[in-house]
């Protein structure tokens, strides 16, 4: 069995987008609070829009993985996915991608929550 690195790219997309959003949101908020505390409202709006875009990208990736998962189920037959076939492995990776992207969307929402509820830098 040859290693296919491309097959692992969709599964790490959601957590990578969340990690980048986490990094950008908290670093930008820290810089704005230190350099220009009066501009926190603009930063909050900008980061909320950026968070919504990140969440939409992860939802789109999850939707593509969900379609791939359903296609693998139909292609292999629902009863035969317990064996070690290529279709079974692809279906497992697609389902794991769907679940991980769902978790990443929840993480993006929880990362953006302080932006919505915090009124100032204090």
N, CA, C and O atoms as a MOPAC input file, in Angstrom:
PM7 MOZYME 1SCF
protein

 N      0.84100 1    -1.16800 1     0.00000 1
 C      0.00000 1     0.00000 1     0.00000 1
 C      0.89100 1     1.23700 1     0.00000 1
 O      1.74200 1     1.39400 1     0.87500 1
 N      0.70100 1     2.09100 1    -0.95300 1
 C      1.48400 1     3.31100 1    -1.06700 1
 C      0.84900 1     4.41100 1    -0.22100 1
 O     -0.37400 1     4.51700 1    -0.12700 1
 N      1.69900 1     5.22000 1     0.38700 1
 C      1.19800 1     6.33500 1     1.17900 1
 C      0.76000 1     7.45200 1     0.25800 1
 O      1.49300 1     7.86300 1    -0.64100 1
 N     -0.43300 1     7.93100 1     0.49400 1
 C     -0.96500 1     9.02900 1    -0.30300 1
 C     -1.18900 1    10.21700 1     0.61500 1
 O     -2.19700 1    10.29000 1     1.31900 1
 N     -0.26000 1    11.13000 1     0.60300 1
 C     -0.34200 1    12.29900 1     1.45900 1
 C     -1.51300 1    13.20200 1     1.12500 1
 O     -2.03400 1    13.89900 1     1.99500 1
 N     -1.93000 1    13.19100 1    -0.14500 1
 C     -3.06700 1    14.02000 1    -0.53700 1
 C     -4.33700 1    13.60900 1     0.16600 1
 O     -5.21200 1    14.44400 1     0.39400 1
 N     -4.45900 1    12.34500 1     0.51600 1
 C     -5.66700 1    11.87000 1     1.18500 1
 C     -5.78400 1    12.43500 1     2.59300 1
 O     -6.88400 1    12.49500 1     3.14200 1
 N     -4.67700 1    12.84700 1     3.18100 1
 C     -4.70200 1    13.37700 1     4.53600 1
 C     -4.90600 1    14.88600 1     4.58400 1
 O     -5.18500 1    15.43200 1     5.65200 1
 N     -4.77600 1    15.56100 1     3.46400 1
 C     -4.95500 1    17.01100 1     3.45800 1
 C     -6.35900 1    17.43800 1     3.88900 1
 O     -6.47000 1    18.36200 1     4.69400 1
 N     -7.42600 1    16.82400 1     3.40400 1
 C     -8.75800 1    17.26200 1     3.85700 1
 C     -8.97800 1    17.05400 1     5.34900 1
 O     -9.69000 1    17.83800 1     5.97700 1
 N     -8.39300 1    16.03000 1     5.92200 1
 C     -8.64300 1    15.75200 1     7.33000 1
 C     -7.96100 1    16.76900 1     8.24300 1
 O     -8.42200 1    16.99000 1     9.36300 1
 N     -6.88300 1    17.38700 1     7.79200 1
 C     -6.20700 1    18.38500 1     8.61400 1
 C     -6.62500 1    19.81100 1     8.26800 1
 O     -6.16100 1    20.75200 1     8.91200 1
 N     -7.48600 1    19.99700 1     7.27100 1
 C     -7.88700 1    21.33700 1     6.85800 1
 C     -8.63000 1    22.07600 1     7.96600 1
 O     -8.28600 1    23.21400 1     8.28400 1
 N     -9.62600 1    21.45600 1     8.55000 1
 C    -10.42500 1    22.10400 1     9.59800 1
 C     -9.60600 1    22.51700 1    10.80900 1
 O     -9.66300 1    23.67900 1    11.21200 1
 N     -8.84300 1    21.59800 1    11.40800 1
 C     -8.02300 1    22.00700 1    12.54900 1
 C     -6.96900 1    23.06200 1    12.20100 1
 O     -6.63800 1    23.90100 1    13.03900 1
 N     -6.44600 1    23.02800 1    10.98600 1
 C     -5.46500 1    24.03000 1    10.57500 1
 C     -6.10900 1    25.40700 1    10.46200 1
 O     -5.53800 1    26.40100 1    10.90900 1
 N     -7.29400 1    25.46500 1     9.86800 1
 C     -8.00300 1    26.74300 1     9.76100 1
 C     -8.34200 1    27.27000 1    11.15000 1
 O     -8.20000 1    28.46600 1    11.40500 1
 N     -8.78700 1    26.39900 1    12.04900 1
 C     -9.08900 1    26.83700 1    13.41200 1
 C     -7.83100 1    27.36500 1    14.10000 1
 O     -7.87600 1    28.41300 1    14.74400 1
 N     -6.71400 1    26.65500 1    13.97100 1
 C     -5.47000 1    27.08300 1    14.61800 1
 C     -5.01800 1    28.44000 1    14.07900 1
 O     -4.57700 1    29.29400 1    14.84800 1
 N     -5.12500 1    28.64300 1    12.77300 1
 C     -4.75700 1    29.94100 1    12.19800 1
 C     -5.69100 1    31.04600 1    12.68400 1
 O     -5.24600 1    32.15100 1    12.99500 1
 N     -6.98700 1    30.74300 1    12.74900 1
 C     -7.93400 1    31.73900 1    13.24300 1
 C     -7.65300 1    32.07000 1    14.70600 1
 O     -7.68000 1    33.23700 1    15.09600 1
 N     -7.38700 1    31.05200 1    15.50800 1
 C     -7.06000 1    31.25200 1    16.91600 1
 C     -5.84800 1    32.16100 1    17.05000 1
 O     -5.86100 1    33.11000 1    17.83300 1
 N     -4.81400 1    31.87300 1    16.29700 1
 C     -3.58400 1    32.65500 1    16.35400 1
 C     -3.82800 1    34.09500 1    15.91800 1
 O     -3.42300 1    35.03000 1    16.60900 1
 N     -4.48200 1    34.27700 1    14.78500 1
 C     -4.72400 1    35.62100 1    14.26200 1
 C     -5.62900 1    36.41300 1    15.20700 1
 O     -5.36000 1    37.58400 1    15.47500 1
 N     -6.68800 1    35.79900 1    15.70900 1
 C     -7.63900 1    36.52000 1    16.55100 1
 C     -7.00100 1    36.99400 1    17.84600 1
 O     -7.14500 1    38.15800 1    18.22000 1
 N     -6.30300 1    36.10900 1    18.52600 1
 C     -5.75200 1    36.49400 1    19.81700 1
 C     -4.53400 1    37.40600 1    19.69200 1
 O     -4.35000 1    38.29100 1    20.52800 1
 N     -3.71200 1    37.21800 1    18.68600 1
 C     -2.56700 1    38.11500 1    18.48600 1
 C     -3.06300 1    39.49500 1    18.06100 1
 O     -2.56800 1    40.50800 1    18.55500 1
 N     -4.02700 1    39.54200 1    17.15800 1
 C     -4.56000 1    40.83800 1    16.71600 1
 C     -5.24100 1    41.56600 1    17.87000 1
 O     -5.06400 1    42.77500 1    18.02300 1
 N     -6.01700 1    40.85100 1    18.68400 1
 C     -6.66900 1    41.48900 1    19.83400 1
 C     -5.64200 1    42.00400 1    20.83200 1
 O     -5.81200 1    43.08600 1    21.39400 1
 N     -4.58900 1    41.24800 1    21.05400 1
 C     -3.55000 1    41.69800 1    21.97800 1
 C     -2.83500 1    42.93600 1    21.44100 1
 O     -2.56600 1    43.87000 1    22.19600 1
 N     -2.53200 1    42.95000 1    20.16700 1
 C     -1.84400 1    44.10900 1    19.58200 1
 C     -2.73900 1    45.33800 1    19.61800 1
 O     -2.28200 1    46.42900 1    19.95700 1
 N     -4.01200 1    45.16900 1    19.27100 1
 C     -4.93700 1    46.30500 1    19.28500 1
 C     -5.10400 1    46.83400 1    20.70600 1
 O     -5.13800 1    48.04700 1    20.91200 1
 N     -5.20600 1    45.94800 1    21.67900 1
 C     -5.38100 1    46.39200 1    23.06200 1
 C     -4.15500 1    47.12800 1    23.58200 1
 O     -4.28900 1    48.03000 1    24.41000 1
 N     -2.96700 1    46.76700 1    23.12000 1
 C     -1.75000 1    47.44800 1    23.57500 1
 C     -1.52900 1    48.74800 1    22.80400 1
 O     -1.22100 1    49.77500 1    23.40800 1
 N     -1.67900 1    48.71700 1    21.50000 1
 C     -1.32900 1    49.87100 1    20.66000 1
 C     -2.46600 1    50.89100 1    20.53000 1
 O     -2.22900 1    52.09600 1    20.61600 1
 N     -3.69600 1    50.41500 1    20.32500 1
 C     -4.82000 1    51.33300 1    20.08400 1
 C     -6.09100 1    50.78300 1    20.71100 1
 O     -6.93100 1    50.22100 1    20.00900 1
 N     -6.24700 1    50.93900 1    22.03400 1
 C     -7.43000 1    50.36500 1    22.68600 1
 C     -8.75500 1    50.94300 1    22.18900 1
 O     -9.80000 1    50.31100 1    22.34400 1
 N     -8.72200 1    52.11200 1    21.60800 1
 C     -9.95700 1    52.70700 1    21.08900 1
 C    -10.45400 1    52.04200 1    19.82100 1
 O    -11.61300 1    52.22700 1    19.44800 1
 N     -9.61500 1    51.27700 1    19.15200 1
 C     -9.99500 1    50.63300 1    17.89000 1
 C    -10.45700 1    49.20000 1    18.09400 1
 O    -10.51300 1    48.42300 1    17.14100 1
 N    -10.78600 1    48.84500 1    19.32400 1
 C    -11.16600 1    47.45100 1    19.60200 1
 C    -12.47200 1    47.06600 1    18.90500 1
 O    -12.64100 1    45.91200 1    18.50900 1
 N    -13.40100 1    48.02300 1    18.75100 1
 C    -14.66200 1    47.69500 1    18.07900 1
 C    -14.44200 1    47.33400 1    16.61500 1
 O    -15.05900 1    46.39800 1    16.10500 1
 N    -13.57100 1    48.06700 1    15.94200 1
 C    -13.24500 1    47.75000 1    14.55500 1
 C    -12.55800 1    46.39000 1    14.45800 1
 O    -12.84000 1    45.60900 1    13.55000 1
 N    -11.66200 1    46.11300 1    15.39200 1
 C    -10.96900 1    44.82100 1    15.40000 1
 C    -11.95100 1    43.69100 1    15.67800 1
 O    -11.84700 1    42.62200 1    15.07600 1
 N    -12.89900 1    43.91000 1    16.57600 1
 C    -13.89500 1    42.88000 1    16.87800 1
 C    -14.73600 1    42.53700 1    15.65800 1
 O    -14.98200 1    41.36500 1    15.37000 1
 N    -15.16900 1    43.55900 1    14.95400 1
 C    -15.99100 1    43.33300 1    13.75400 1
 C    -15.17500 1    42.61300 1    12.67900 1
 O    -15.65200 1    41.66500 1    12.05600 1
 N    -13.95000 1    43.07300 1    12.47200 1
 C    -13.08300 1    42.45500 1    11.46500 1
 C    -12.80500 1    40.99000 1    11.79300 1
 O    -12.87200 1    40.13000 1    10.91500 1
 N    -12.49600 1    40.71200 1    13.05200 1
 C    -12.20700 1    39.32800 1    13.45100 1
 C    -13.46100 1    38.45700 1    13.41800 1
 O    -13.37400 1    37.26100 1    13.14000 1
 N    -14.61700 1    39.03800 1    13.69400 1
 C    -15.85700 1    38.26800 1    13.60000 1
 C    -16.15300 1    37.89000 1    12.14500 1
 O    -16.57700 1    36.76900 1    11.86600 1
 N    -15.93200 1    38.81900 1    11.23200 1
 C    -16.13500 1    38.52600 1     9.80900 1
 C    -15.12500 1    37.47300 1     9.34400 1
 O    -15.47700 1    36.54900 1     8.61000 1
 N    -13.86800 1    37.62000 1     9.77600 1
 C    -12.83700 1    36.64200 1     9.43300 1
 C    -13.19300 1    35.26000 1    10.00800 1
 O    -12.98700 1    34.24100 1     9.34900 1
 N    -13.71900 1    35.23400 1    11.22300 1
 C    -14.13600 1    33.97400 1    11.84400 1
 C    -15.29100 1    33.32800 1    11.08800 1
 O    -15.32500 1    32.11000 1    10.91600 1
 N    -16.23300 1    34.14700 1    10.64000 1
 C    -17.34400 1    33.60200 1     9.85800 1
 C    -16.84500 1    33.01200 1     8.54700 1
 O    -17.32100 1    31.96300 1     8.11200 1
 N    -15.88800 1    33.68200 1     7.92000 1
 C    -15.30200 1    33.14600 1     6.68400 1
 C    -14.56600 1    31.83900 1     6.92900 1
 O    -14.67000 1    30.90500 1     6.13400 1
 N    -13.82400 1    31.77300 1     8.02600 1
 C    -13.12400 1    30.52700 1     8.37100 1
 C    -14.12000 1    29.40300 1     8.63400 1
 O    -13.93100 1    28.27600 1     8.17800 1
 N    -15.18200 1    29.72000 1     9.37400 1
 C    -16.19200 1    28.70500 1     9.66700 1
 C    -16.87100 1    28.22000 1     8.38800 1
 O    -17.12900 1    27.02600 1     8.24000 1
 N    -17.16100 1    29.13100 1     7.46900 1
 C    -17.77200 1    28.73200 1     6.19700 1
 C    -16.83400 1    27.85600 1     5.37600 1
 O    -17.27900 1    26.90400 1     4.73400 1
 N    -15.54600 1    28.16600 1     5.39100 1
 C    -14.58000 1    27.33700 1     4.66700 1
 C    -14.53200 1    25.92400 1     5.24500 1
 O    -14.46800 1    24.94400 1     4.50200 1
 N    -14.56300 1    25.82500 1     6.56800 1
 C    -14.52300 1    24.50800 1     7.20000 1
 C    -15.83400 1    23.75300 1     6.95900 1
 O    -15.81700 1    22.54200 1     6.74000 1
 N    -16.96000 1    24.45400 1     6.99800 1
 C    -18.24000 1    23.80700 1     6.69600 1
 C    -18.25400 1    23.30400 1     5.25000 1
 O    -18.74700 1    22.20900 1     4.97800 1
 N    -17.71700 1    24.09500 1     4.33300 1
 C    -17.63700 1    23.65800 1     2.93300 1
 C    -16.77100 1    22.42100 1     2.77600 1
 O    -17.12200 1    21.49900 1     2.04000 1
 N    -15.65000 1    22.40200 1     3.46100 1
 C    -14.77900 1    21.22400 1     3.41600 1
 C    -15.48000 1    20.00800 1     4.01000 1
 O    -15.35900 1    18.89800 1     3.49100 1
 N    -16.20900 1    20.22200 1     5.09500 1
 C    -16.96200 1    19.12300 1     5.69900 1
 C    -18.07200 1    18.61900 1     4.79300 1
 O    -18.34800 1    17.42000 1     4.74500 1
 N    -18.71000 1    19.53600 1     4.07400 1
 C    -19.76500 1    19.12100 1     3.14100 1
 C    -19.18500 1    18.28200 1     2.00900 1
 O    -19.77500 1    17.28000 1     1.60600 1
 N    -18.03100 1    18.69300 1     1.50100 1
 C    -17.37400 1    17.89000 1     0.45500 1
 C    -16.99000 1    16.51200 1     0.98500 1
 O    -17.14100 1    15.51000 1     0.28600 1
 N    -16.49800 1    16.46400 1     2.21200 1
 C    -16.14600 1    15.17100 1     2.81000 1
 C    -17.38600 1    14.32500 1     3.03400 1
 O    -17.34600 1    13.10500 1     2.86900 1
 N    -18.48600 1    14.96400 1     3.40900 1
 C    -19.74000 1    14.22500 1     3.59000 1
 C    -20.24000 1    13.62800 1     2.29100 1
 O    -20.73200 1    12.49900 1     2.27000 1
 N    -20.11700 1    14.37800 1     1.20700 1
 C    -20.51400 1    13.83500 1    -0.09100 1
 C    -19.61000 1    12.67900 1    -0.48800 1
 O    -20.07800 1    11.68100 1    -1.03500 1
 N    -18.32600 1    12.80900 1    -0.21600 1
 C    -17.38500 1    11.73000 1    -0.51200 1
 C    -17.70900 1    10.49000 1     0.32000 1
 O    -17.65000 1     9.36400 1    -0.17400 1
 N    -18.04800 1    10.71200 1     1.57800 1
 C    -18.39200 1     9.58700 1     2.45500 1
 C    -19.62800 1     8.85100 1     1.93100 1
 O    -19.63600 1     7.62200 1     1.86100 1
 N    -20.67200 1     9.60000 1     1.56300 1
 C    -21.87800 1     8.96900 1     1.03300 1
 C    -21.59400 1     8.24100 1    -0.27600 1
 O    -22.13600 1     7.16300 1    -0.52100 1
 N    -20.74100 1     8.83100 1    -1.11800 1
 C    -20.38100 1     8.20300 1    -2.38400 1
 C    -19.63700 1     6.89000 1    -2.13800 1
 O    -19.87200 1     5.90800 1    -2.84100 1
 N    -18.74900 1     6.86300 1    -1.15600 1
 C    -18.02500 1     5.63400 1    -0.82700 1
 C    -18.97000 1     4.57300 1    -0.27300 1
 O    -18.80900 1     3.38700 1    -0.56300 1
 N    -19.95700 1     4.99200 1     0.52400 1
 C    -20.92700 1     4.02800 1     1.04500 1
 C    -21.73600 1     3.39700 1    -0.07900 1
 O    -21.96000 1     2.18600 1    -0.08400 1
 N    -22.17200 1     4.21000 1    -1.02300 1
 C    -22.96000 1     3.69600 1    -2.13900 1
 C    -22.09400 1     2.83100 1    -3.03900 1
 O    -22.54400 1     1.79300 1    -3.52400 1
 N    -20.85800 1     3.25000 1    -3.26500 1
 C    -19.95900 1     2.53100 1    -4.16200 1
 C    -19.59200 1     1.16000 1    -3.59200 1
 O    -19.54500 1     0.17500 1    -4.32900 1
 N    -19.33600 1     1.09400 1    -2.29800 1
 C    -18.88100 1    -0.16300 1    -1.70600 1
 C    -20.02100 1    -1.04500 1    -1.23500 1
 O    -19.81500 1    -2.23700 1    -1.00700 1
 N    -21.18700 1    -0.50900 1    -1.08700 1
 C    -22.26800 1    -1.27800 1    -0.49700 1
 C    -22.18000 1    -1.13500 1     1.01400 1
 O    -21.11500 1    -1.34300 1     1.59500 1
 N    -23.28300 1    -0.78200 1     1.65200 1
 C    -23.23200 1    -0.42200 1     3.06800 1
 C    -22.83100 1    -1.57600 1     3.97200 1
 O    -22.31400 1    -1.33100 1     5.06100 1
 N    -23.04300 1    -2.79500 1     3.57800 1
 C    -22.73300 1    -3.91400 1     4.45000 1
 C    -21.28900 1    -4.36900 1     4.41600 1
 O    -20.86400 1    -5.13100 1     5.28400 1
 N    -20.52400 1    -3.92100 1     3.43300 1
 C    -19.16800 1    -4.45700 1     3.26400 1
 C    -18.07400 1    -3.50300 1     3.72300 1
 O    -16.91800 1    -3.69000 1     3.34300 1
 N    -18.38600 1    -2.50400 1     4.51400 1
 C    -17.36600 1    -1.54600 1     4.91200 1
 C    -16.54500 1    -2.00100 1     6.10600 1
 O    -15.67900 1    -1.25700 1     6.56700 1
 N    -16.78600 1    -3.17700 1     6.61200 1
 C    -16.01900 1    -3.62900 1     7.76500 1
 C    -14.71700 1    -4.31100 1     7.34900 1
 O    -13.85900 1    -4.56800 1     8.19400 1
 N    -14.56300 1    -4.60300 1     6.07400 1
 C    -13.32200 1    -5.24600 1     5.64400 1
 C    -12.22800 1    -4.20300 1     5.41000 1
 O    -12.46300 1    -3.00400 1     5.56300 1
 N    -11.06500 1    -4.65200 1     5.04900 1
 C     -9.91900 1    -3.75200 1     4.88100 1
 C     -9.73800 1    -3.34500 1     3.43000 1
 O     -8.61800 1    -3.34700 1     2.91900 1
 N    -10.81000 1    -3.00200 1     2.77300 1
 C    -10.72700 1    -2.60700 1     1.37000 1
 C    -10.37300 1    -1.12700 1     1.24600 1
 O    -10.42900 1    -0.36700 1     2.21300 1
 N    -10.01600 1    -0.75600 1     0.05400 1
 C     -9.69700 1     0.64100 1    -0.22700 1
 C    -10.92600 1     1.52400 1    -0.01300 1
 O    -10.80900 1     2.62300 1     0.52700 1
 N    -12.09700 1     1.05500 1    -0.43000 1
 C    -13.32900 1     1.82400 1    -0.23300 1
 C    -13.62200 1     2.01300 1     1.24400 1
 O    -14.09500 1     3.07300 1     1.65400 1
 N    -13.34900 1     1.00700 1     2.03600 1
 C    -13.57100 1     1.10900 1     3.47200 1
 C    -12.64500 1     2.15100 1     4.09300 1
 O    -13.07200 1     2.93600 1     4.94000 1
 N    -11.40000 1     2.16100 1     3.68100 1
 C    -10.45200 1     3.15400 1     4.20400 1
 C    -10.85200 1     4.56300 1     3.78300 1
 O    -10.78200 1     5.49400 1     4.58500 1
 N    -11.26300 1     4.72100 1     2.54900 1
 C    -11.68200 1     6.04700 1     2.07200 1
 C    -12.94000 1     6.51900 1     2.79700 1
 O    -13.05500 1     7.69400 1     3.14700 1
 N    -13.86900 1     5.61400 1     3.02000 1
 C    -15.08700 1     5.98500 1     3.74400 1
 C    -14.75800 1     6.38400 1     5.17800 1
 O    -15.34000 1     7.33100 1     5.70700 1
 N    -13.83800 1     5.67700 1     5.80700 1
 C    -13.44200 1     6.01900 1     7.16800 1
 C    -12.78500 1     7.39600 1     7.22100 1
 O    -13.10700 1     8.20300 1     8.09300 1
 N    -11.86300 1     7.66700 1     6.29000 1
 C    -11.20700 1     8.97500 1     6.26100 1
 C    -12.20700 1    10.10200 1     5.98700 1
 O    -12.10600 1    11.17800 1     6.57600 1
 N    -13.16300 1     9.85900 1     5.10100 1
 C    -14.17000 1    10.87700 1     4.80800 1
 C    -15.04500 1    11.13400 1     6.02800 1
 O    -15.35600 1    12.28600 1     6.33000 1
 N    -15.44700 1    10.07800 1     6.73300 1
 C    -16.27900 1    10.25200 1     7.92800 1
 C    -15.49200 1    10.94800 1     9.03800 1
 O    -16.03100 1    11.81400 1     9.72700 1
 N    -14.22900 1    10.58000 1     9.21600 1
 C    -13.38500 1    11.24100 1    10.21400 1
 C    -13.20600 1    12.71500 1     9.86500 1
 O    -13.15500 1    13.55900 1    10.76000 1
 N    -13.11100 1    13.03200 1     8.58800 1
 C    -12.99200 1    14.42200 1     8.15400 1
 C    -14.25100 1    15.20400 1     8.48300 1
 O    -14.17200 1    16.34700 1     8.93500 1
 N    -15.41000 1    14.60300 1     8.26300 1
 C    -16.67100 1    15.25800 1     8.60500 1
 C    -16.71700 1    15.56500 1    10.09700 1
 O    -17.05200 1    16.68100 1    10.49200 1
 N    -16.38300 1    14.58500 1    10.92100 1
 C    -16.42300 1    14.79000 1    12.36600 1
 C    -15.41000 1    15.83200 1    12.82700 1
 O    -15.72300 1    16.67900 1    13.66300 1
 N    -14.20500 1    15.77300 1    12.28700 1
 C    -13.16600 1    16.71700 1    12.69300 1
 C    -13.48700 1    18.13000 1    12.22900 1
 O    -13.18200 1    19.09300 1    12.93300 1
 N    -14.09200 1    18.26800 1    11.06800 1
 C    -14.50300 1    19.59400 1    10.61200 1
 C    -15.63700 1    20.14000 1    11.46200 1
 O    -15.68700 1    21.34100 1    11.72700 1
 N    -16.54100 1    19.28200 1    11.88900 1
 C    -17.58900 1    19.72700 1    12.81400 1
 C    -17.01000 1    20.22900 1    14.12400 1
 O    -17.43300 1    21.26100 1    14.64600 1
 N    -16.05100 1    19.50400 1    14.64700 1
 C    -15.37400 1    19.93100 1    15.87000 1
 C    -14.62800 1    21.23900 1    15.65500 1
 O    -14.59000 1    22.08500 1    16.54800 1
 N    -14.03600 1    21.41300 1    14.48300 1
 C    -13.30200 1    22.64600 1    14.18600 1
 C    -14.23900 1    23.84400 1    14.09500 1
 O    -13.87500 1    24.94000 1    14.52100 1
 N    -15.43200 1    23.65900 1    13.55100 1
 C    -16.40600 1    24.75300 1    13.49600 1
 C    -16.80700 1    25.16100 1    14.91000 1
 O    -16.90900 1    26.35100 1    15.21000 1
 N    -17.03500 1    24.18300 1    15.77400 1
 C    -17.36700 1    24.48400 1    17.16800 1
 C    -16.20800 1    25.23800 1    17.82800 1
 O    -16.43600 1    26.18500 1    18.58000 1
 N    -14.98200 1    24.82600 1    17.55400 1
 C    -13.81700 1    25.50600 1    18.12300 1
 C    -13.70200 1    26.93600 1    17.61300 1
 O    -13.33200 1    27.82900 1    18.37500 1
 N    -14.00800 1    27.17300 1    16.34800 1
 C    -13.97100 1    28.53400 1    15.80300 1
 C    -15.02100 1    29.40000 1    16.48600 1
 O    -14.75400 1    30.55500 1    16.81500 1
 N    -16.20600 1    28.85500 1    16.70000 1
 C    -17.26700 1    29.60700 1    17.38000 1
 C    -16.84500 1    29.95300 1    18.80600 1
 O    -17.04400 1    31.08200 1    19.25400 1
 N    -16.26700 1    28.99100 1    19.52000 1
 C    -15.83400 1    29.26400 1    20.88900 1
 C    -14.63600 1    30.21200 1    20.93000 1
 O    -14.47100 1    30.94900 1    21.90200 1
 N    -13.81000 1    30.20500 1    19.90700 1
 C    -12.69600 1    31.15100 1    19.83800 1
 C    -13.22200 1    32.55900 1    19.58100 1
 O    -12.66800 1    33.52900 1    20.09700 1
 N    -14.27900 1    32.68000 1    18.79200 1
 C    -14.84400 1    33.98700 1    18.46800 1
 C    -15.76500 1    34.51500 1    19.56700 1
 O    -16.08200 1    35.70400 1    19.56500 1
 N    -16.19600 1    33.68800 1    20.48700 1
 C    -17.14200 1    34.11200 1    21.52000 1
 C    -16.64500 1    35.29400 1    22.35100 1
 O    -17.42500 1    36.21500 1    22.59300 1
 N    -15.38800 1    35.31700 1    22.80100 1
 C    -14.94700 1    36.49500 1    23.56300 1
 C    -14.99900 1    37.79500 1    22.75900 1
 O    -15.17600 1    38.87000 1    23.33100 1
 N    -14.84800 1    37.70000 1    21.44600 1
 C    -14.94100 1    38.89900 1    20.62100 1
 C    -16.34000 1    39.50300 1    20.67100 1
 O    -16.50200 1    40.72100 1    20.60600 1
 N    -17.34000 1    38.64600 1    20.78700 1
 C    -18.71200 1    39.10900 1    20.79200 1
 C    -19.15500 1    39.62000 1    22.15500 1
 O    -20.00000 1    40.51100 1    22.23800 1
 N    -18.59300 1    39.06700 1    23.22200 1
 C    -19.07800 1    39.39800 1    24.56400 1
 C    -18.19600 1    40.40300 1    25.29600 1
 O    -18.68200 1    41.08200 1    26.20000 1
 N    -16.94100 1    40.52200 1    24.94800 1
 C    -16.05100 1    41.46800 1    25.62100 1
 C    -16.26200 1    42.86000 1    25.03400 1
 O    -16.20400 1    43.04100 1    23.81800 1
 N    -16.50100 1    43.82300 1    25.88300 1
 C    -16.78100 1    45.17100 1    25.40300 1
 C    -15.54400 1    46.03800 1    25.26400 1
 O    -15.52000 1    46.98200 1    24.47400 1
 N    -14.51600 1    45.70900 1    26.03700 1
 C    -13.30300 1    46.51800 1    25.98800 1
 C    -12.09500 1    45.62200 1    26.22200 1
 O    -12.22400 1    44.40500 1    26.35400 1
 N    -10.93900 1    46.23000 1    26.27000 1
 C     -9.71200 1    45.47600 1    26.48900 1
 C     -9.51200 1    45.09800 1    27.95500 1
 O     -8.64100 1    44.28700 1    28.26600 1
 N    -10.27800 1    45.65400 1    28.82700 1
 C    -10.11100 1    45.36300 1    30.26300 1
 C    -10.90700 1    44.20000 1    30.69500 1
 O    -10.87500 1    43.83200 1    31.86900 1

